[in-house]
Amino acid sequence: MTIRDVMEIVEGVVLTGEDKLDSPVDTACGSDLMSDVLAFVKDKTVLITGLINTHVVRTAEMLDITCIVFSRGKQPSEEILEMAQEADIAVLSTRMTTYTACGELYTHGLPGTREKTN
Amino acid sequence: MAILLEQVFPVEAGAYATAGEASTTIKRKLKQLGIDANVLRRVSVASYEVELNLVIHSMGGTLTLQVDPEMVTLISKDVGPGIPDIDKAMTEGFSTANEEARTLGFGAGMGLPNMKRNATTFDIQSQVGVGTTIMMGFALRG
């Protein structure tokens, strides 16, 4: 699956990182708890979250997460988008809730992350 | 062992907005050195966790990065308040983080165990009223 596929499945729009839409994604995770994301995620993952702050981008950058999907139509600030751009991360926004977005992606064959990063 | 790179980053207590800047710089520097992607991710996660801990829990401190041909080393050193019970602090789910940290998505009591899991070697020393020092090594070769 590619980031473009993710965008179509969650009926999302791209806010930054249009050039990355053809990058592959292998897994996804949905969480508002960055502590958990830091503990469980591996790379080429999509992060679906309803939490909007700069630490979502920092967490994603540390883990080589390639795409963040903000759920429930939330709009990240310019600062967040600039950080994501600098970190080479695509940012999408969807009107779906986190639960629905995750469910749609899972149904379309995108599995969850493994439990360990190493 | 010859040190290839050493850099000290001051970390301010309570500076939530800038927390993670040192870790971002560390990650980018190590990437420039061409460090293996898996090791790089482990160093980055541990670095971000320890930097957040300095911001959330300490009265200020430093994060030091050292690189030699065998190892990446991260040293976190703060000036207090110290951890009364290290075993408890190392338990997953135990947290003393404040509301501000939780609002940002942290403070789930995963930080120290996650650092230990990602590092090759992990050592924590703490004395109440003095401070905490955490030293983590990440082997560059299997």
Contacts between the chains, C-beta under 8 A, distances in Angstrom:
chain1	res1	chain2	res2	distance
A	32	B	105	6.1
A	33	B	105	5.7
A	33	B	108	5.6
A	34	B	104	7.2
A	34	B	105	3.6
A	34	B	106	5.7
A	35	B	105	6.9
A	35	B	106	5.2
A	35	B	107	6.8
A	35	B	108	3.5
A	35	B	109	7.6
A	35	B	110	4.4
A	35	B	111	6.9
A	35	B	114	7.9
A	36	B	108	6.3
A	36	B	110	6.8
A	37	B	105	7.9
A	38	B	45	5.5
A	38	B	48	6.8
A	38	B	49	6.3
A	38	B	110	7.0
A	38	B	114	6.0
A	39	B	110	4.8
A	39	B	113	7.9
A	39	B	114	4.8
A	39	B	117	7.8
A	43	B	37	7.6
A	43	B	41	6.7
A	51	B	105	5.1
A	53	B	104	5.7
A	53	B	105	7.3
A	54	B	17	7.4
A	54	B	20	7.8
A	55	B	19	7.3
A	55	B	20	6.6
A	55	B	104	5.1
A	55	B	105	6.0
A	55	B	106	7.4
A	56	B	105	7.0
A	58	B	19	7.9
A	58	B	20	3.9
A	58	B	23	7.4
A	58	B	24	6.6
A	58	B	48	6.7
A	59	B	48	7.1
A	59	B	105	7.6
A	61	B	24	6.4
A	61	B	27	7.0
A	61	B	44	7.8
A	62	B	20	7.9
A	62	B	23	6.4
A	62	B	27	6.6
A	62	B	41	7.4
A	62	B	44	4.1
A	62	B	45	5.5
A	62	B	47	7.6
A	62	B	48	4.7
A	63	B	41	6.3
A	63	B	44	7.3
A	63	B	45	6.6
A	64	B	37	7.2
A	64	B	41	5.8
A	87	B	24	7.8
A	116	B	117	7.7
A	117	B	41	6.7
A	117	B	42	7.0
A	117	B	45	6.8
A	117	B	118	7.0
A	118	B	38	6.7
A	118	B	41	8.0
A	118	B	42	5.8
A	118	B	117	7.5
A	118	B	118	6.5
